């Protein structure tokens, strides 16, 4: 139940990041809903297709309603979208990234895949939706830039897989691994840390 609530929370938070970008680009209600949906359920959808697992939102429509409700609330209560603070998008994206990385790694382990696959699935779950959102918004996805983004997922997913071998409660493993991803991402945002880029 904790993992399920954690997953729904991550869906809502990632939907907020999609809505924030749609507002910033002055999209209409359809654009808001599309960006919120792809970032909230896109990465998990790709993950489930790769793992040959039932696509989560097809079997549980609560995820769709969470996205719709998040869009409706933000449209209703934010009267002047252009005044949304700059940090809302990166911070909400960082929280969603942390949650979905752990969810993706946990699901791969649950289906019997190796820790290596679990780390990859955690990274895909965390980054996939955001990458689709950025492409639809006409921007280069974070994952392809010098941002410390996918690397945070890899580290957090690895931490979760290592903790999975311990005898600690699974709730502790989830919170610690998600905290690692969030701490790395927020530190990178705060101090503008980045990875080296390649050029001629």
C-alpha positions in Angstrom: 0.0 0.0 0.0 2.9 2.4 0.8 4.5 1.7 -2.6 1.1 2.3 -4.3 0.6 5.6 -2.5 4.2 6.6 -3.3 3.6 5.8 -6.9 0.4 7.9 -7.1 2.2 10.8 -5.4 4.9 10.6 -8.0 2.3 10.6 -10.7 0.8 13.8 -9.4 4.1 15.5 -8.9 5.4 14.6 -12.4 2.0 15.9 -13.7 2.7 19.2 -12.0 6.0 19.5 -13.9 4.2 18.8 -17.2 1.5 21.4 -16.4 4.2 24.0 -15.4 6.0 23.6 -18.7 2.7 23.8 -20.6 1.9 27.0 -18.8 5.3 28.4 -19.5 4.8 27.7 -23.2 1.3 29.2 -23.1 -0.5 26.0 -24.3 -4.2 25.5 -24.2 -6.0 22.9 -22.0 -5.4 20.1 -24.4 -1.6 20.9 -24.4 -1.6 21.0 -20.6 -3.3 17.6 -20.3 -1.0 16.0 -23.0 2.3 17.2 -21.4 1.1 16.3 -17.9 0.1 12.8 -19.1 3.2 11.9 -21.0 5.5 13.0 -18.2 3.4 11.3 -15.5 2.8 7.9 -17.2 5.1 7.9 -20.2 8.2 6.4 -18.6 6.3 3.7 -16.7 4.4 2.8 -19.9 7.7 2.1 -21.8 9.0 0.2 -18.8 6.0 -2.1 -18.6 6.1 -2.8 -22.4 9.8 -3.7 -22.1 9.3 -5.9 -19.1 6.2 -7.5 -20.8 4.1 -6.5 -17.8 0.6 -5.2 -17.8 0.7 -1.5 -18.5 -0.1 0.0 -15.0 -2.6 2.7 -16.0 -4.6 0.3 -18.2 -5.3 -1.9 -15.2 -5.7 0.9 -12.7 -7.4 4.0 -14.0 -6.6 5.9 -10.8 -3.4 7.1 -12.4 -5.3 8.7 -15.2 -7.7 10.4 -12.8 -4.7 11.7 -10.8 -3.3 13.4 -13.9 -6.7 14.9 -14.8 -7.3 16.1 -11.3 -3.8 17.7 -11.1 -4.4 19.5 -14.4 -7.8 20.7 -13.3 -6.6 22.0 -10.0 -3.7 23.9 -11.4 -5.8 25.4 -14.2 -8.4 26.4 -11.6 -6.2 27.9 -9.0 -3.3 29.4 -10.9 -4.8 32.5 -12.4 -1.6 33.9 -13.8 0.6 31.0 -15.1 3.4 33.3 -16.2 4.0 34.1 -12.5 4.8 30.5 -11.5 8.2 30.7 -9.8 11.1 29.4 -11.9 11.9 26.6 -9.4 8.5 24.9 -9.5 9.4 22.9 -12.7 12.9 21.7 -11.8 12.0 20.9 -8.1 8.7 19.0 -9.0 10.6 17.2 -11.7 13.3 16.2 -9.2 10.8 14.8 -6.7 9.0 12.9 -9.5 12.4 11.6 -10.7 13.3 10.3 -7.3 9.9 8.5 -6.8 9.8 7.0 -10.3 13.4 5.8 -10.2 12.7 3.6 -7.2 9.3 2.5 -8.5 10.9 1.3 -11.8 13.8 -0.5 -10.0 11.3 -2.2 -7.6 9.1 -3.4 -10.4 11.9 -4.9 -12.3 13.2 -6.8 -9.2 9.6 -7.9 -8.5 9.4 -9.5 -12.0 12.6 -11.4 -11.3 15.1 -9.4 -13.4 18.7 -8.8 -12.4 19.8 -5.7 -10.4 21.5 -4.3 -13.6 18.1 -4.4 -15.5 16.4 -3.0 -12.4 18.8 0.1 -12.4 18.1 0.5 -16.2 14.4 0.3 -15.7 14.5 2.7 -12.8 16.4 5.2 -15.0 13.9 4.7 -17.8 10.9 5.1 -15.6 12.4 8.3 -14.1 13.7 9.9 -17.3 11.4 8.5 -20.0 8.3 10.7 -19.4 10.4 13.8 -19.0 12.2 13.1 -22.3 8.9 12.7 -24.2 7.6 16.0 -22.5 10.6 17.9 -23.6 10.5 16.6 -27.2 6.8 17.6 -27.5 7.7 21.0 -26.0 10.4 21.5 -28.6 13.3 21.3 -26.2 16.4 19.1 -25.8 15.6 16.6 -23.1 17.5 16.9 -19.8 18.8 13.4 -20.2 20.7 14.4 -23.4 22.2 17.6 -21.9 25.0 18.1 -19.4 22.4 18.1 -16.5 23.0 15.6 -13.7 19.8 13.8 -14.3 20.1 10.2 -15.6 23.3 9.8 -13.5 21.2 10.6 -10.4 18.8 7.8 -11.4 21.6 5.3 -11.9 23.1 6.0 -8.5 19.7 5.9 -6.7 18.6 2.7 -8.5 21.9 1.1 -7.6 21.4 2.1 -3.9 18.0 0.6 -3.9 19.3 -2.7 -5.4 22.0 -2.9 -2.8 19.6 -2.2 0.0 17.3 -4.9 -1.4 19.9 -7.4 -0.2 19.7 -6.1 3.4 17.1 -7.1 6.0 15.8 -3.6 6.4 12.1 -2.9 5.8 11.3 -2.2 2.2 9.8 1.2 3.2 13.3 2.2 4.5 14.9 1.1 1.3 12.5 3.1 -0.8 12.9 6.3 1.2 16.7 6.1 1.3 17.1 5.4 -2.4 14.5 8.1 -3.3 16.3 10.5 -1.0 19.6 9.8 -2.7 18.2 10.7 -6.1 16.4 13.8 -4.8 19.5 15.0 -2.9 21.7 14.6 -6.0 19.3 16.3 -8.3 18.5 19.2 -6.0 22.2 19.8 -5.2 22.9 19.9 -8.9 20.1 22.5 -9.4 21.1 24.6 -6.4 24.8 24.7 -7.3 24.4 24.4 -11.1 26.5 21.3 -11.2 26.8 19.5 -14.5 28.6 16.8 -16.3 31.4 17.5 -18.9 30.2 17.8 -22.5 32.0 16.6 -25.6 33.0 18.9 -28.5 35.6 19.1 -31.2 
